[in-house]
Amino acid sequence: MQIILKISRYLMPLLILSLIFACGTDEEDEPDPIVPPEPQQFGTVSGIVTDAVTGNPLPGVQVTLSDVAVETEVDGGFVYNDILYGEEQELTVHDPLYQAYSTQIVLNEVRLVHNVALAPLNDHQEELLALLENLSDLLESLDMDNLPSLQSLFSESYFAADDEVTKIGVISGVVPPNFEGVIPTFTSVFEQYSWLNFTYDNLVYDITDARKASLQMLIGVDSENAEDKSMRSLEGTCQFDFRREGSEWKIVYWQLMTLDIKL
């Protein structure tokens, strides 16, 4: 009997604890289950920037998304990786020769494609025609003081084509062979003629973008010889290639396809 009581004295606390756990606790007192947060999702934002007039891709344009700036590739493309889903972010595209572009985007898919067509600030054709008119005005002036201004219309990388027709124009002293030859060529023209008149017809523009273009035309030149006052007319089909250097268009290439001289 003494043994049983001694055992019961040790078993009693265990029995009480067992009853408490067996009965359980009120559901309202149970803590809320821990729910792990949903993993964040990331995706890619990409696109191509083009000239809104020509549709050609624009390389070297600055694209900014949430303060991270990149430049478009040769094909006008840009890519941002690891962009967080669901956040509104500002996308801006900037080029000094085009109207500014800005929009808000929200990434909610693995790959968001957002292409941008930039509108030019100026009319490319009007700019090129103004350059040609400036060229003809300076030549028609026959003023030696205008020679530096004439040379400034040409790129330092300018060269004339090496085909047979263009070579005739170079030998005749009408077409400068290269940038260094601009002033000598037009100095000779100013010394040889007492009157010049230029006309441009059948203009065909091939504009790549705000920085690169070419133009084919029929150019006519009427002249009076300074020595004997004889008249001469020249008509030729030309191609000029242009490149914008800084803010100004420059002539980088000159080719004569046809040349007809009438004495």
HELIX and SHEET records of a PDB file:
HELIX    1   1 GLN A    2  CYS A   23  1                                  22    
HELIX    2   2 GLU A   27  ASP A   29  5                                   3    
HELIX    3   3 HIS A  124  SER A  141  1                                  18    
HELIX    4   4 MET A  144  ASN A  146  5                                   3    
HELIX    5   5 LEU A  147  GLN A  151  1                                   5    
HELIX    6   6 GLU A  164  ILE A  171  1                                   8    
HELIX    7   7 PHE A  179  GLY A  181  5                                   3    
HELIX    8   8 VAL A  182  GLN A  192  1                                  11    
SHEET    1   A 3 GLY A  77  LEU A  84  0                                        
SHEET    2   A 3 PHE A  42  ASP A  51 -1                                        
SHEET    3   A 3 ARG A 111  VAL A 113  1                                        
SHEET    1   B 3 GLY A  77  LEU A  84  0                                        
SHEET    2   B 3 PHE A  42  ASP A  51 -1                                        
SHEET    3   B 3 VAL A 116  LEU A 118  1                                        
SHEET    1   C 4 VAL A  68  GLU A  71  0                                        
SHEET    2   C 4 GLN A  62  LEU A  65 -1                                        
SHEET    3   C 4 GLU A  88  HIS A  94 -1                                        
SHEET    4   C 4 TYR A 101  VAL A 106 -1                                        
SHEET    1   D 5 PHE A 154  ALA A 160  0                                        
SHEET    2   D 5 GLU A 248  LYS A 262  1                                        
SHEET    3   D 5 MET A 231  GLU A 245 -1                                        
SHEET    4   D 5 LYS A 212  ASN A 225 -1                                        
SHEET    5   D 5 TYR A 193  ASP A 209 -1                                        
END                                                                             
